[in-house]
């Protein structure tokens, strides 16, 4: 199965100034494309050739895993934003409040995890097997699916995600992301 580039659910200039058209042109158009192109080349003629992306992420190692996980992580990341953000619903606020105490505590924890993560990687809101919501980070390409956690929201903190718009100011990038989250989509992901 050939893995295809996902369409963005918004126009390339719709998330500016939080995420500029130039950033999306590089981040989606070049970085993600490279991961998908590499994955397609690496799996040709292997046992991974006919697997769904999620299955490859959970079963592969090495370069196949790195490219598959980066493809999955980026598709999930880009599918988390909107040009017309709406407030968090009462149901989602209650779910987050149950695990974190208050929405503000969840927001602080994910922000601190994203800003404080050393090097390249991802900060996540995940759901564990018991329905609890927690914040964690992963290094490089690593994806929580491999440890049985269900991803609910992620912030990409690789430098390529923010260097065009923010240079080294990762905290400004992370704070900006809060303004473009598609909360309805986030809520749908909770089991
Ligand atoms: Mn990225």
Backbone and ligand atoms as CSV (ligand in chain L), in Angstrom:
chain,resi,resn,atom,element,x,y,z
A,1,UNK,N,N,0.854,-1.190,0.000
A,1,UNK,CA,C,0.000,0.000,0.000
A,1,UNK,C,C,0.886,1.235,0.000
A,2,UNK,N,N,0.606,2.089,-0.940
A,2,UNK,CA,C,1.387,3.320,-1.020
A,2,UNK,C,C,0.755,4.351,-0.087
A,3,UNK,N,N,1.553,4.908,0.780
A,3,UNK,CA,C,1.047,5.912,1.711
A,3,UNK,C,C,1.041,7.270,1.024
A,4,UNK,N,N,-0.079,7.980,1.193
A,4,UNK,CA,C,-0.287,9.233,0.465
A,4,UNK,C,C,-0.189,10.426,1.399
A,5,UNK,N,N,0.142,11.574,0.825
A,5,UNK,CA,C,0.165,12.818,1.594
A,5,UNK,C,C,-1.251,13.173,2.045
A,6,UNK,N,N,-1.448,13.440,3.329
A,6,UNK,CA,C,-2.777,13.858,3.781
A,6,UNK,C,C,-3.065,15.299,3.363
A,7,UNK,N,N,-4.322,15.540,3.002
A,7,UNK,CA,C,-4.740,16.912,2.710
A,7,UNK,C,C,-4.839,17.674,4.020
A,8,UNK,N,N,-4.464,18.936,4.012
A,8,UNK,CA,C,-4.674,19.767,5.189
A,8,UNK,C,C,-6.143,20.174,5.266
A,9,UNK,N,N,-6.731,20.171,6.477
A,9,UNK,CA,C,-8.150,20.558,6.607
A,9,UNK,C,C,-8.353,22.075,6.675
A,10,UNK,N,N,-7.376,22.836,6.189
A,10,UNK,CA,C,-7.462,24.298,6.171
A,10,UNK,C,C,-6.544,24.789,5.057
A,11,UNK,N,N,-6.705,26.048,4.668
A,11,UNK,CA,C,-5.852,26.623,3.628
A,11,UNK,C,C,-4.451,26.861,4.190
A,12,UNK,N,N,-3.464,26.890,3.295
A,12,UNK,CA,C,-2.067,27.038,3.726
A,12,UNK,C,C,-1.809,28.345,4.481
A,13,UNK,N,N,-2.629,29.362,4.205
A,13,UNK,CA,C,-2.419,30.652,4.881
A,13,UNK,C,C,-3.419,30.883,6.013
A,14,UNK,N,N,-4.184,29.844,6.371
A,14,UNK,CA,C,-5.303,30.030,7.304
A,14,UNK,C,C,-4.888,30.067,8.771
A,15,UNK,N,N,-3.690,29.572,9.086
A,15,UNK,CA,C,-3.282,29.503,10.498
A,15,UNK,C,C,-2.313,30.613,10.888
A,16,UNK,N,N,-2.008,31.486,9.927
A,16,UNK,CA,C,-1.113,32.611,10.216
A,16,UNK,C,C,-1.797,33.572,11.194
A,17,UNK,N,N,-1.065,34.233,12.084
A,17,UNK,CA,C,0.395,34.221,12.192
A,17,UNK,C,C,0.952,33.110,13.102
A,18,UNK,N,N,0.084,32.287,13.684
A,18,UNK,CA,C,0.612,31.241,14.581
A,18,UNK,C,C,1.497,30.285,13.794
A,19,UNK,N,N,1.010,29.882,12.614
A,19,UNK,CA,C,1.779,29.007,11.724
A,19,UNK,C,C,1.659,29.612,10.327
A,20,UNK,N,N,2.739,30.157,9.824
A,20,UNK,CA,C,2.681,30.878,8.559
A,20,UNK,C,C,2.546,29.931,7.370
A,21,UNK,N,N,2.151,30.503,6.232
A,21,UNK,CA,C,2.079,29.729,4.988
A,21,UNK,C,C,3.448,29.133,4.653
A,22,UNK,N,N,4.512,29.896,4.904
A,22,UNK,CA,C,5.855,29.396,4.604
A,22,UNK,C,C,6.200,28.197,5.494
A,23,UNK,N,N,5.856,28.295,6.781
A,23,UNK,CA,C,6.108,27.156,7.676
A,23,UNK,C,C,5.349,25.929,7.195
A,24,UNK,N,N,4.063,26.097,6.837
A,24,UNK,CA,C,3.290,24.937,6.374
A,24,UNK,C,C,3.844,24.393,5.062
A,25,UNK,N,N,4.324,25.284,4.194
A,25,UNK,CA,C,4.892,24.823,2.921
A,25,UNK,C,C,6.104,23.932,3.164
A,26,UNK,N,N,6.916,24.273,4.152
A,26,UNK,CA,C,8.082,23.443,4.482
A,26,UNK,C,C,7.704,22.245,5.354
A,27,UNK,N,N,6.933,22.523,6.407
A,27,UNK,CA,C,6.683,21.483,7.411
A,27,UNK,C,C,5.785,20.382,6.835
A,28,UNK,N,N,4.690,20.777,6.205
A,28,UNK,CA,C,3.795,19.793,5.586
A,28,UNK,C,C,4.314,19.394,4.205
A,29,UNK,N,N,4.653,20.398,3.417
A,29,UNK,CA,C,4.986,20.141,2.009
A,29,UNK,C,C,6.334,19.475,1.788
A,30,UNK,N,N,7.278,19.674,2.693
A,30,UNK,CA,C,8.623,19.102,2.502
A,30,UNK,C,C,8.988,18.081,3.582
A,31,UNK,N,N,8.885,18.454,4.862
A,31,UNK,CA,C,9.285,17.495,5.913
A,31,UNK,C,C,8.380,16.266,5.905
A,32,UNK,N,N,7.066,16.487,5.973
A,32,UNK,CA,C,6.158,15.329,5.988
A,32,UNK,C,C,6.271,14.539,4.687
A,33,UNK,N,N,6.366,15.233,3.573
A,33,UNK,CA,C,6.482,14.521,2.288
A,33,UNK,C,C,7.712,13.609,2.270
A,34,UNK,N,N,8.808,14.093,2.835
A,34,UNK,CA,C,10.033,13.285,2.854
A,34,UNK,C,C,9.846,12.023,3.692
A,35,UNK,N,N,9.187,12.165,4.859
A,35,UNK,CA,C,8.944,10.971,5.687
A,35,UNK,C,C,8.095,9.955,4.916
A,36,UNK,N,N,7.065,10.430,4.228
A,36,UNK,CA,C,6.169,9.520,3.511
A,36,UNK,C,C,6.883,8.901,2.300
A,37,UNK,N,N,7.642,9.710,1.584
A,37,UNK,CA,C,8.399,9.175,0.440
A,37,UNK,C,C,9.407,8.125,0.914
A,38,UNK,N,N,10.123,8.435,1.995
A,38,UNK,CA,C,11.093,7.470,2.528
A,38,UNK,C,C,10.401,6.185,2.959
A,39,UNK,N,N,9.259,6.326,3.637
A,39,UNK,CA,C,8.527,5.141,4.098
A,39,UNK,C,C,8.138,4.267,2.907
A,40,UNK,N,N,7.581,4.889,1.879
A,40,UNK,CA,C,7.151,4.107,0.700
A,40,UNK,C,C,8.330,3.364,0.071
A,41,UNK,N,N,9.491,4.014,0.022
A,41,UNK,CA,C,10.674,3.348,-0.549
A,41,UNK,C,C,11.133,2.199,0.344
A,42,UNK,N,N,11.130,2.441,1.668
A,42,UNK,CA,C,11.662,1.440,2.611
A,42,UNK,C,C,10.794,0.188,2.703
A,43,UNK,N,N,9.465,0.335,2.548
A,43,UNK,CA,C,8.584,-0.825,2.761
A,43,UNK,C,C,8.341,-1.628,1.488
A,44,UNK,N,N,8.733,-1.090,0.336
A,44,UNK,CA,C,8.484,-1.808,-0.924
A,44,UNK,C,C,9.119,-3.195,-0.858
A,45,UNK,N,N,8.304,-4.224,-1.090
A,45,UNK,CA,C,8.811,-5.592,-1.107
A,45,UNK,C,C,9.092,-6.187,0.260
A,46,UNK,N,N,8.651,-5.516,1.349
A,46,UNK,CA,C,8.868,-6.052,2.701
A,46,UNK,C,C,7.532,-6.466,3.326
A,47,UNK,N,N,7.602,-7.051,4.523
A,47,UNK,CA,C,6.365,-7.467,5.201
A,47,UNK,C,C,5.496,-6.280,5.594
A,48,UNK,N,N,6.052,-5.090,5.555
A,48,UNK,CA,C,5.295,-3.887,5.911
A,48,UNK,C,C,4.499,-3.316,4.744
A,49,UNK,N,N,4.729,-3.859,3.564
A,49,UNK,CA,C,4.212,-3.233,2.342
A,49,UNK,C,C,2.691,-3.034,2.363
A,50,UNK,N,N,1.940,-3.990,2.912
A,50,UNK,CA,C,0.473,-3.888,2.863
A,50,UNK,C,C,-0.163,-3.504,4.189
A,51,UNK,N,N,0.653,-3.087,5.156
A,51,UNK,CA,C,0.106,-2.727,6.469
A,51,UNK,C,C,-0.397,-1.291,6.483
A,52,UNK,N,N,-1.419,-1.069,7.328
A,52,UNK,CA,C,-1.847,0.291,7.629
A,52,UNK,C,C,-0.710,0.993,8.380
A,53,UNK,N,N,-0.716,2.329,8.289
A,53,UNK,CA,C,0.361,3.108,8.907
A,53,UNK,C,C,0.495,2.815,10.412
A,54,UNK,N,N,-0.651,2.764,11.106
A,54,UNK,CA,C,-0.608,2.547,12.558
A,54,UNK,C,C,0.031,1.202,12.913
A,55,UNK,N,N,-0.252,0.192,12.093
A,55,UNK,CA,C,0.321,-1.134,12.352
A,55,UNK,C,C,1.838,-1.119,12.141
A,56,UNK,N,N,2.292,-0.398,11.115
A,56,UNK,CA,C,3.738,-0.285,10.891
A,56,UNK,C,C,4.396,0.386,12.091
A,57,UNK,N,N,3.768,1.476,12.584
A,57,UNK,CA,C,4.324,2.193,13.739
A,57,UNK,C,C,4.487,1.240,14.921
A,58,UNK,N,N,3.514,0.364,15.125
A,58,UNK,CA,C,3.544,-0.521,16.298
A,58,UNK,C,C,4.457,-1.731,16.112
A,59,UNK,N,N,4.790,-2.083,14.866
A,59,UNK,CA,C,5.562,-3.311,14.648
A,59,UNK,C,C,6.992,-3.093,14.154
A,60,UNK,N,N,7.243,-1.982,13.496
A,60,UNK,CA,C,8.549,-1.812,12.848
A,60,UNK,C,C,9.601,-1.282,13.815
A,61,UNK,N,N,10.853,-1.377,13.396
A,61,UNK,CA,C,11.981,-0.797,14.131
A,61,UNK,C,C,12.841,-0.022,13.126
A,62,UNK,N,N,13.850,0.663,13.635
A,62,UNK,CA,C,14.832,1.315,12.764
A,62,UNK,C,C,14.231,2.372,11.848
A,63,UNK,N,N,14.743,2.436,10.629
A,63,UNK,CA,C,14.327,3.495,9.697
A,63,UNK,C,C,12.860,3.393,9.314
A,64,UNK,N,N,12.346,2.167,9.169
A,64,UNK,CA,C,10.921,2.023,8.832
A,64,UNK,C,C,10.079,2.623,9.944
A,65,UNK,N,N,10.413,2.282,11.193
A,65,UNK,CA,C,9.686,2.852,12.337
A,65,UNK,C,C,9.814,4.374,12.359
A,66,UNK,N,N,11.023,4.888,12.227
A,66,UNK,CA,C,11.211,6.343,12.325
A,66,UNK,C,C,10.380,7.093,11.292
A,67,UNK,N,N,10.382,6.629,10.065
A,67,UNK,CA,C,9.634,7.331,9.019
A,67,UNK,C,C,8.137,7.123,9.154
A,68,UNK,N,N,7.711,5.913,9.543
A,68,UNK,CA,C,6.280,5.656,9.742
A,68,UNK,C,C,5.751,6.466,10.921
A,69,UNK,N,N,6.499,6.492,12.018
A,69,UNK,CA,C,6.051,7.235,13.202
A,69,UNK,C,C,5.997,8.731,12.901
A,70,UNK,N,N,6.997,9.241,12.197
A,70,UNK,CA,C,6.961,10.658,11.847
A,70,UNK,C,C,5.800,10.970,10.903
A,71,UNK,N,N,5.476,10.059,9.991
A,71,UNK,CA,C,4.308,10.255,9.114
A,71,UNK,C,C,3.036,10.293,9.958
A,72,UNK,N,N,2.891,9.321,10.867
A,72,UNK,CA,C,1.677,9.267,11.710
A,72,UNK,C,C,1.589,10.509,12.600
A,73,UNK,N,N,2.692,10.832,13.293
A,73,UNK,CA,C,2.692,11.976,14.211
A,73,UNK,C,C,2.309,13.270,13.487
A,74,UNK,N,N,2.869,13.473,12.295
A,74,UNK,CA,C,2.589,14.717,11.572
A,74,UNK,C,C,1.162,14.773,11.048
A,75,UNK,N,N,0.646,13.654,10.548
A,75,UNK,CA,C,-0.756,13.658,10.097
A,75,UNK,C,C,-1.665,14.028,11.259
A,76,UNK,N,N,-1.392,13.448,12.420
A,76,UNK,CA,C,-2.193,13.698,13.623
A,76,UNK,C,C,-2.054,15.155,14.062
A,77,UNK,N,N,-0.826,15.650,14.050
A,77,UNK,CA,C,-0.551,17.041,14.441
A,77,UNK,C,C,-1.285,18.024,13.523
A,78,UNK,N,N,-1.102,17.868,12.219
A,78,UNK,CA,C,-1.716,18.822,11.285
A,78,UNK,C,C,-3.240,18.751,11.314
A,79,UNK,N,N,-3.780,17.609,11.745
A,79,UNK,CA,C,-5.230,17.444,11.804
A,79,UNK,C,C,-5.812,17.922,13.136
A,80,UNK,N,N,-5.068,18.732,13.869
A,80,UNK,CA,C,-5.502,19.183,15.194
A,80,UNK,C,C,-5.816,20.675,15.241
A,81,UNK,N,N,-5.728,21.343,14.087
A,81,UNK,CA,C,-5.853,22.804,14.090
A,81,UNK,C,C,-6.960,23.274,13.163
A,82,UNK,N,N,-7.396,24.514,13.385
A,82,UNK,CA,C,-8.460,25.087,12.580
A,82,UNK,C,C,-8.277,26.600,12.488
A,83,UNK,N,N,-8.773,27.152,11.393
A,83,UNK,CA,C,-8.728,28.612,11.243
A,83,UNK,C,C,-9.909,29.268,11.960
A,84,UNK,N,N,-10.870,28.453,12.416
A,84,UNK,CA,C,-12.044,28.997,13.104
A,84,UNK,C,C,-12.216,28.308,14.460
A,85,UNK,N,N,-11.265,28.550,15.375
A,85,UNK,CA,C,-11.330,27.847,16.661
A,85,UNK,C,C,-12.570,28.208,17.474
A,86,UNK,N,N,-13.095,27.195,18.152
A,86,UNK,CA,C,-14.258,27.366,19.019
A,86,UNK,C,C,-13.832,27.073,20.459
A,87,UNK,N,N,-14.590,27.555,21.434
A,87,UNK,CA,C,-14.234,27.271,22.832
A,87,UNK,C,C,-14.306,25.772,23.145
A,88,UNK,N,N,-13.603,25.371,24.168
A,88,UNK,CA,C,-13.655,24.000,24.668
A,88,UNK,C,C,-15.073,23.728,25.169
A,89,UNK,N,N,-15.636,22.585,24.796
A,89,UNK,CA,C,-16.996,22.262,25.231
A,89,UNK,C,C,-17.021,21.957,26.723
A,90,UNK,N,N,-18.197,22.017,27.307
A,90,UNK,CA,C,-18.334,21.720,28.737
A,90,UNK,C,C,-17.926,20.281,29.017
A,91,UNK,N,N,-18.260,19.350,28.084
A,91,UNK,CA,C,-17.916,17.936,28.292
A,91,UNK,C,C,-16.397,17.748,28.311
A,92,UNK,N,N,-15.708,18.373,27.329
A,92,UNK,CA,C,-14.254,18.217,27.267
A,92,UNK,C,C,-13.587,18.874,28.474
A,93,UNK,N,N,-14.071,20.041,28.857
A,93,UNK,CA,C,-13.511,20.714,30.033
A,93,UNK,C,C,-13.675,19.843,31.279
A,94,UNK,N,N,-14.807,19.165,31.387
A,94,UNK,CA,C,-15.050,18.294,32.543
A,94,UNK,C,C,-14.121,17.086,32.511
A,95,UNK,N,N,-13.922,16.509,31.312
A,95,UNK,CA,C,-13.017,15.350,31.186
A,95,UNK,C,C,-11.594,15.735,31.566
A,96,UNK,N,N,-11.151,16.894,31.088
A,96,UNK,CA,C,-9.796,17.354,31.413
A,96,UNK,C,C,-9.702,17.705,32.894
A,97,UNK,N,N,-10.752,18.309,33.419
A,97,UNK,CA,C,-10.769,18.677,34.828
A,97,UNK,C,C,-10.662,17.461,35.729
A,98,UNK,N,N,-11.307,16.361,35.299
A,98,UNK,CA,C,-11.293,15.133,36.101
A,98,UNK,C,C,-9.866,14.592,36.256
A,99,UNK,N,N,-9.066,14.689,35.184
A,99,UNK,CA,C,-7.701,14.148,35.234
A,99,UNK,C,C,-6.665,15.149,35.734
A,100,UNK,N,N,-6.892,16.428,35.464
A,100,UNK,CA,C,-5.852,17.427,35.760
A,100,UNK,C,C,-6.229,18.386,36.888
A,101,UNK,N,N,-7.459,18.343,37.335
A,101,UNK,CA,C,-7.905,19.282,38.357
A,101,UNK,C,C,-8.680,20.430,37.742
A,102,UNK,N,N,-8.087,21.054,36.707
A,102,UNK,CA,C,-8.756,22.154,36.010
A,102,UNK,C,C,-8.158,22.268,34.606
A,103,UNK,N,N,-8.910,22.865,33.672
A,103,UNK,CA,C,-8.390,23.048,32.317
A,103,UNK,C,C,-7.059,23.788,32.354
A,104,UNK,N,N,-6.951,24.805,33.209
A,104,UNK,CA,C,-5.719,25.607,33.288
A,104,UNK,C,C,-4.527,24.752,33.705
A,105,UNK,N,N,-4.769,23.744,34.541
A,105,UNK,CA,C,-3.670,22.869,34.979
A,105,UNK,C,C,-3.206,21.972,33.832
A,106,UNK,N,N,-4.169,21.491,33.030
A,106,UNK,CA,C,-3.814,20.731,31.822
A,106,UNK,C,C,-2.992,21.597,30.878
A,107,UNK,N,N,-3.450,22.821,30.670
A,107,UNK,CA,C,-2.768,23.732,29.748
A,107,UNK,C,C,-1.346,24.021,30.234
A,108,UNK,N,N,-1.176,24.217,31.515
A,108,UNK,CA,C,0.140,24.495,32.074
A,108,UNK,C,C,1.051,23.276,31.930
A,109,UNK,N,N,0.513,22.092,32.208
A,109,UNK,CA,C,1.337,20.872,32.113
A,109,UNK,C,C,1.806,20.604,30.689
A,110,UNK,N,N,0.895,20.749,29.705
A,110,UNK,CA,C,1.296,20.469,28.319
A,110,UNK,C,C,2.273,21.539,27.823
A,111,UNK,N,N,2.032,22.790,28.211
A,111,UNK,CA,C,2.943,23.872,27.824
A,111,UNK,C,C,4.337,23.624,28.397
A,112,UNK,N,N,4.410,23.285,29.686
A,112,UNK,CA,C,5.716,23.058,30.322
A,112,UNK,C,C,6.425,21.858,29.700
A,113,UNK,N,N,5.661,20.817,29.379
A,113,UNK,CA,C,6.261,19.629,28.758
A,113,UNK,C,C,6.831,19.977,27.387
A,114,UNK,N,N,6.081,20.754,26.607
A,114,UNK,CA,C,6.508,21.104,25.249
A,114,UNK,C,C,7.708,22.049,25.274
A,115,UNK,N,N,7.632,23.070,26.104
A,115,UNK,CA,C,8.712,24.063,26.154
A,115,UNK,C,C,9.969,23.448,26.762
A,116,UNK,N,N,9.795,22.575,27.763
A,116,UNK,CA,C,10.936,22.038,28.489
A,116,UNK,C,C,11.560,20.798,27.875
A,117,UNK,N,N,10.923,20.230,26.848
A,117,UNK,CA,C,11.457,18.993,26.265
A,117,UNK,C,C,12.840,19.245,25.660
A,118,UNK,N,N,13.805,18.402,25.998
A,118,UNK,CA,C,15.168,18.597,25.503
A,118,UNK,C,C,15.322,17.997,24.105
A,119,UNK,N,N,15.670,18.839,23.144
A,119,UNK,CA,C,15.933,18.357,21.793
A,119,UNK,C,C,14.661,18.148,20.988
A,120,UNK,N,N,14.755,17.306,19.953
A,120,UNK,CA,C,13.628,17.084,19.047
A,120,UNK,C,C,12.638,16.098,19.652
A,121,UNK,N,N,11.362,16.333,19.386
A,121,UNK,CA,C,10.365,15.400,19.879
A,121,UNK,C,C,8.978,15.993,19.875
A,122,UNK,N,N,8.131,15.431,20.729
A,122,UNK,CA,C,6.710,15.743,20.733
A,122,UNK,C,C,6.202,15.794,22.164
A,123,UNK,N,N,5.280,16.724,22.439
A,123,UNK,CA,C,4.574,16.738,23.719
A,123,UNK,C,C,3.139,16.301,23.445
A,124,UNK,N,N,2.615,15.450,24.305
A,124,UNK,CA,C,1.322,14.797,24.029
A,124,UNK,C,C,0.342,14.908,25.182
A,125,UNK,N,N,-0.934,14.976,24.827
A,125,UNK,CA,C,-2.013,14.597,25.729
A,125,UNK,C,C,-2.415,13.198,25.295
A,126,UNK,N,N,-2.387,12.247,26.228
A,126,UNK,CA,C,-2.721,10.855,25.887
A,126,UNK,C,C,-3.764,10.320,26.869
A,127,UNK,N,N,-4.458,9.282,26.406
A,127,UNK,CA,C,-5.436,8.587,27.245
A,127,UNK,C,C,-4.882,7.196,27.533
A,128,UNK,N,N,-4.871,6.816,28.805
A,128,UNK,CA,C,-4.375,5.478,29.131
A,128,UNK,C,C,-5.527,4.465,29.072
A,129,UNK,N,N,-5.212,3.202,29.288
A,129,UNK,CA,C,-6.205,2.135,29.148
A,129,UNK,C,C,-7.382,2.267,30.098
A,130,UNK,N,N,-7.184,2.994,31.192
A,130,UNK,CA,C,-8.245,3.161,32.191
A,130,UNK,C,C,-9.064,4.435,31.954
A,131,UNK,N,N,-8.778,5.145,30.854
A,131,UNK,CA,C,-9.540,6.353,30.540
A,131,UNK,C,C,-8.977,7.622,31.160
A,132,UNK,N,N,-7.839,7.501,31.846
A,132,UNK,CA,C,-7.217,8.688,32.436
A,132,UNK,C,C,-6.443,9.474,31.392
A,133,UNK,N,N,-6.449,10.797,31.517
A,133,UNK,CA,C,-5.715,11.654,30.584
A,133,UNK,C,C,-4.440,12.138,31.260
A,134,UNK,N,N,-3.313,12.030,30.558
A,134,UNK,CA,C,-2.043,12.503,31.104
A,134,UNK,C,C,-1.237,13.192,30.009
A,135,UNK,N,N,-0.223,13.936,30.437
A,135,UNK,CA,C,0.708,14.602,29.521
A,135,UNK,C,C,2.017,13.824,29.537
A,136,UNK,N,N,2.624,13.644,28.360
A,136,UNK,CA,C,3.944,13.025,28.292
A,136,UNK,C,C,4.700,13.619,27.100
A,137,UNK,N,N,5.977,13.337,27.014
A,137,UNK,CA,C,6.738,13.736,25.832
A,137,UNK,C,C,7.407,12.493,25.253
A,138,UNK,N,N,7.730,12.571,23.959
A,138,UNK,CA,C,8.496,11.501,23.318
A,138,UNK,C,C,9.671,12.129,22.580
A,139,UNK,N,N,10.727,11.336,22.441
A,139,UNK,CA,C,11.955,11.811,21.813
A,139,UNK,C,C,11.912,11.512,20.308
A,140,UNK,N,N,12.416,12.441,19.507
A,140,UNK,CA,C,12.571,12.219,18.064
A,140,UNK,C,C,11.264,11.787,17.405
A,141,UNK,N,N,11.215,10.562,16.828
A,141,UNK,CA,C,10.005,10.125,16.125
A,141,UNK,C,C,9.024,9.398,17.033
A,142,UNK,N,N,9.374,9.149,18.277
A,142,UNK,CA,C,8.598,8.191,19.074
A,142,UNK,C,C,7.140,8.589,19.241
A,143,UNK,N,N,6.293,7.562,19.166
A,143,UNK,CA,C,4.849,7.737,19.143
A,143,UNK,C,C,4.225,6.936,20.290
A,144,UNK,N,N,3.320,7.526,21.077
A,144,UNK,CA,C,2.726,6.832,22.225
A,144,UNK,C,C,1.950,5.569,21.858
A,145,UNK,N,N,1.559,5.418,20.601
A,145,UNK,CA,C,0.842,4.206,20.191
A,145,UNK,C,C,1.639,2.949,20.540
A,146,UNK,N,N,2.973,3.061,20.524
A,146,UNK,CA,C,3.812,1.878,20.756
A,146,UNK,C,C,3.792,1.442,22.219
A,147,UNK,N,N,3.307,2.299,23.108
A,147,UNK,CA,C,3.236,1.915,24.518
A,147,UNK,C,C,1.791,1.785,24.973
A,148,UNK,N,N,0.884,1.617,24.009
A,148,UNK,CA,C,-0.509,1.346,24.347
A,148,UNK,C,C,-1.314,2.556,24.777
A,149,UNK,N,N,-0.778,3.746,24.553
A,149,UNK,CA,C,-1.502,4.968,24.907
A,149,UNK,C,C,-2.219,5.500,23.674
A,150,UNK,N,N,-3.370,6.146,23.894
A,150,UNK,CA,C,-4.121,6.714,22.779
A,150,UNK,C,C,-3.828,8.207,22.688
A,151,UNK,N,N,-3.183,8.663,21.594
A,151,UNK,CA,C,-2.909,10.097,21.448
A,151,UNK,C,C,-4.210,10.900,21.299
A,152,UNK,N,N,-4.279,12.018,22.011
A,152,UNK,CA,C,-5.453,12.896,21.959
A,152,UNK,C,C,-5.081,14.247,21.336
A,153,UNK,N,N,-3.868,14.732,21.622
A,153,UNK,CA,C,-3.396,16.017,21.078
A,153,UNK,C,C,-1.873,15.996,21.143
A,154,UNK,N,N,-1.227,16.620,20.159
A,154,UNK,CA,C,0.238,16.698,20.229
A,154,UNK,C,C,0.749,18.039,19.734
A,155,UNK,N,N,1.866,18.461,20.317
A,155,UNK,CA,C,2.604,19.631,19.846
A,155,UNK,C,C,3.968,19.143,19.343
A,156,UNK,N,N,4.266,19.443,18.102
A,156,UNK,CA,C,5.563,19.116,17.501
A,156,UNK,C,C,6.578,20.137,18.002
A,157,UNK,N,N,7.627,19.662,18.684
A,157,UNK,CA,C,8.641,20.616,19.153
A,157,UNK,C,C,10.003,20.410,18.474
A,158,UNK,N,N,9.997,19.737,17.315
A,158,UNK,CA,C,11.210,19.757,16.486
A,158,UNK,C,C,11.439,21.213,16.049
A,159,UNK,N,N,12.693,21.612,15.933
A,159,UNK,CA,C,12.962,23.004,15.518
A,159,UNK,C,C,12.338,23.328,14.166
A,160,UNK,N,N,12.230,22.325,13.264
A,160,UNK,CA,C,11.653,22.622,11.942
A,160,UNK,C,C,10.198,23.089,12.046
A,161,UNK,N,N,9.540,22.805,13.190
A,161,UNK,CA,C,8.134,23.198,13.354
A,161,UNK,C,C,7.986,24.692,13.601
A,162,UNK,N,N,9.035,25.341,14.121
A,162,UNK,CA,C,8.862,26.748,14.517
A,162,UNK,C,C,9.972,27.691,14.092
A,163,UNK,N,N,11.064,27.182,13.527
A,163,UNK,CA,C,12.209,28.063,13.308
A,163,UNK,C,C,11.974,29.165,12.276
A,164,UNK,N,N,11.150,28.909,11.292
A,164,UNK,CA,C,10.877,29.950,10.283
A,164,UNK,C,C,10.128,31.115,10.924
A,165,UNK,N,N,9.121,30.818,11.738
A,165,UNK,CA,C,8.273,31.875,12.311
A,165,UNK,C,C,8.785,32.429,13.623
A,166,UNK,N,N,9.464,31.622,14.405
A,166,UNK,CA,C,9.808,32.026,15.781
A,166,UNK,C,C,11.297,31.961,16.079
A,167,UNK,N,N,12.119,31.561,15.083
A,167,UNK,CA,C,13.547,31.325,15.367
A,167,UNK,C,C,13.675,30.406,16.587
A,168,UNK,N,N,14.399,30.840,17.619
A,168,UNK,CA,C,14.631,29.951,18.760
A,168,UNK,C,C,13.569,30.073,19.845
A,169,UNK,N,N,12.507,30.855,19.606
A,169,UNK,CA,C,11.535,31.146,20.671
A,169,UNK,C,C,10.450,30.068,20.737
A,170,UNK,N,N,10.824,28.881,21.205
A,170,UNK,CA,C,9.879,27.772,21.239
A,170,UNK,C,C,8.657,28.094,22.115
A,171,UNK,N,N,8.870,28.808,23.213
A,171,UNK,CA,C,7.742,29.108,24.106
A,171,UNK,C,C,6.685,29.951,23.397
A,172,UNK,N,N,7.120,30.899,22.545
A,172,UNK,CA,C,6.150,31.724,21.821
A,172,UNK,C,C,5.341,30.870,20.836
A,173,UNK,N,N,6.016,29.934,20.176
A,173,UNK,CA,C,5.341,28.998,19.270
A,173,UNK,C,C,4.312,28.160,20.024
A,174,UNK,N,N,4.726,27.579,21.146
A,174,UNK,CA,C,3.819,26.720,21.923
A,174,UNK,C,C,2.629,27.536,22.424
A,175,UNK,N,N,2.878,28.732,22.922
A,175,UNK,CA,C,1.766,29.562,23.400
A,175,UNK,C,C,0.815,29.899,22.259
A,176,UNK,N,N,1.354,30.098,21.048
A,176,UNK,CA,C,0.514,30.381,19.888
A,176,UNK,C,C,-0.376,29.210,19.507
A,177,UNK,N,N,0.143,27.992,19.632
A,177,UNK,CA,C,-0.634,26.807,19.232
A,177,UNK,C,C,-1.972,26.720,19.956
A,178,UNK,N,N,-2.008,27.192,21.203
A,178,UNK,CA,C,-3.259,27.135,21.972
A,178,UNK,C,C,-4.387,27.899,21.288
A,179,UNK,N,N,-4.043,28.847,20.412
A,179,UNK,CA,C,-5.068,29.689,19.772
A,179,UNK,C,C,-5.662,29.091,18.503
A,180,UNK,N,N,-5.127,27.955,18.038
A,180,UNK,CA,C,-5.618,27.393,16.765
A,180,UNK,C,C,-6.080,25.935,16.905
A,181,UNK,N,N,-6.209,25.447,18.129
A,181,UNK,CA,C,-6.603,24.042,18.323
A,181,UNK,C,C,-8.072,23.830,17.961
A,182,UNK,N,N,-8.314,22.739,17.246
A,182,UNK,CA,C,-9.684,22.333,16.890
A,182,UNK,C,C,-10.206,21.436,18.023
A,183,UNK,N,N,-10.843,22.051,19.008
A,183,UNK,CA,C,-11.246,21.320,20.216
A,183,UNK,C,C,-12.299,20.261,19.938
A,184,UNK,N,N,-13.138,20.482,18.927
A,184,UNK,CA,C,-14.143,19.465,18.604
A,184,UNK,C,C,-13.453,18.183,18.161
A,185,UNK,N,N,-12.382,18.324,17.383
A,185,UNK,CA,C,-11.625,17.147,16.924
A,185,UNK,C,C,-10.923,16.468,18.092
A,186,UNK,N,N,-10.348,17.276,18.981
A,186,UNK,CA,C,-9.694,16.723,20.171
A,186,UNK,C,C,-10.688,15.902,20.989
A,187,UNK,N,N,-11.879,16.459,21.166
A,187,UNK,CA,C,-12.902,15.780,21.976
A,187,UNK,C,C,-13.314,14.447,21.336
A,188,UNK,N,N,-13.423,14.430,20.013
A,188,UNK,CA,C,-13.811,13.190,19.309
A,188,UNK,C,C,-12.806,12.059,19.545
A,189,UNK,N,N,-11.546,12.415,19.818
A,189,UNK,CA,C,-10.498,11.399,19.952
A,189,UNK,C,C,-10.533,10.687,21.305
A,190,UNK,N,N,-11.229,11.269,22.262
A,190,UNK,CA,C,-11.295,10.658,23.597
A,190,UNK,C,C,-12.308,9.521,23.554
A,191,UNK,N,N,-11.863,8.340,24.018
A,191,UNK,CA,C,-12.680,7.131,23.851
A,191,UNK,C,C,-13.899,7.072,24.743
L,1,MN,MN,MN,7.540,18.236,12.363
